[in-house]
């Protein structure tokens, strides 16, 4: 097990994957309840996940003094 701090690529990838899954979990019921087609709420959820992941990365970077 590595004791080195995580590198930038790992943090960005994990943040984006985590938030894409979270937004899909939120967007699926909302999109289905609103009777939107999948090709509307899936890309919207993925985009929201990428944006949220980027924001989380910036917060992480700022907290590490980079």
C-alpha positions in Angstrom: 0.0 0.0 0.0 1.4 3.4 -1.0 1.8 6.1 1.5 2.4 8.8 -1.1 -0.2 11.5 -1.6 -2.6 10.8 -4.6 -1.6 12.4 -7.9 -3.7 14.8 -9.9 -4.9 12.3 -12.4 -6.2 9.9 -9.8 -8.0 12.6 -7.9 -9.7 14.0 -11.0 -10.7 10.6 -12.2 -12.1 9.4 -8.9 -14.0 12.7 -8.3 -15.6 12.6 -11.7 -16.5 9.0 -11.5 -18.0 9.4 -8.1 -20.0 12.4 -9.0 -21.2 11.0 -12.3 -22.6 7.9 -10.5 -24.1 10.2 -7.9 -25.8 12.4 -10.4 -27.0 9.4 -12.4 -28.5 8.1 -9.2 -30.3 11.5 -8.7 -31.0 12.1 -12.4 -32.6 8.7 -13.2 -35.6 9.0 -10.9 -36.0 12.7 -11.6 -35.7 12.2 -15.4 -38.1 9.2 -15.3 -40.6 11.1 -13.0 -40.5 14.1 -15.4 -41.1 11.7 -18.3 -37.9 12.9 -20.1 -36.3 10.5 -22.6 -33.0 8.9 -21.5 -31.0 10.9 -24.0 -31.9 14.1 -22.1 -31.3 13.1 -18.5 -28.3 10.8 -19.0 -26.0 13.4 -20.7 -27.3 16.1 -18.3 -26.3 13.9 -15.3 -22.9 13.0 -16.8 -22.2 16.7 -17.5 -23.3 17.6 -13.9 -21.0 14.9 -12.6 -18.0 16.2 -14.6 -18.6 19.8 -13.4 -19.1 18.7 -9.8 -16.0 16.5 -10.0 -14.0 19.5 -11.4 -15.2 21.7 -8.5 -14.3 19.0 -6.0 -10.8 18.7 -7.5 -10.3 22.5 -7.3 -11.3 22.4 -3.6 -9.0 19.4 -3.0 -6.1 21.2 -4.7 -6.7 24.4 -2.7 -6.8 22.5 0.6 -3.4 20.9 -0.2 -1.7 24.2 -0.9 -1.0 23.4 -4.6 
